[in-house]
Amino acid sequence: LQVSAESAQQKAGMPVKALILNAPERPFYYNYKVLLKYLRLVSGNVTLDFDANGLLAIRTGATQYIQSPLRPPKESAEQSQKAA
């Protein structure tokens, strides 16, 4: 599983060990601020579960946080011209 974050200034990504039972046909996008908020609230081992529609469950012990995916980002005019 490749986890990445991108802003206008920088882009970062890293592979994460994952057990993938059914790979989705498309990538999912999440609000990183919400995801980081949830991750700051937990400690110890954390499990991230994604369903087929991109619903993300962040689990640790008896605690669970849920995050819905966002729409894919729109391409900028510059990116569209490069693809053409």
N, C-alpha and C positions, 0 to 999 in steps of 0.2 A: 504494500500500500504506500503510495507517495502522498505525503502531507506537505502542502505548500501554502504560502501566504504572499500576497502581492499588493503593493501600493504604487502610487505614482513615482515614488523615489527608489524603492527597492523591491527585490523579489528573493524569497528564500524557500527552500524545500528540503525535505529529508525523507528517506525511506523509514517505514515503521513496520516491525514484525506484525503480521496479521494472519488470522485464520479466516479465509474468504470462502464461504460456502456457495454463494451465488453472486458472481460479479455483476454490478450494474452495467447497463449499456451506455451510461453517460456519467460525467463527473457531477458532483454535488458541491454547492457553494454555501458557506455559512458566514454569519456575522462574527468575525474574529473577536470582537470586543465581548460579545456574549459568551463565546466559547472560553475565552481566557478568564472571564469572571467565574464561570462554573469550575474551571480547573483550579483556580486559586482557592476555592471553597473545600476542595477534597485533598486528602493525603493518602499515602500508601499506594497500593496497586489500583489502577483505574482501568476500566474496560469501556471501550467505545463501541456501541452496537449501532449499526445502520440497517434500516429496513429497505425494501426495494424502492420505496418512494423517497428515500433520503432522510427520513426522520432519524435523528441522532439521539441515542440514549447514552448518557455519561454515568457510569455506575461505579460505586465503591461501597462495599459492605451493604448496608440496608438503604443507602442513599442513592437516589436516581434523579438526574436532571435531564430534561428533554429540550432539544433544539430542532426547529424546523429549517429545512434548506431554503435558500434564497433563489431567485431567478438568476440565470447566468449573467455576468456583466456584459454590458453592451460594448461592442468594438468601437474604438475611437476611429475617427476618419482616417488618421494616419495608418492604423493597423489594417483597415479595409483596403487602402491603396496598396500596401505592401503585399497583401494576399492576392491582389488582382494581377 
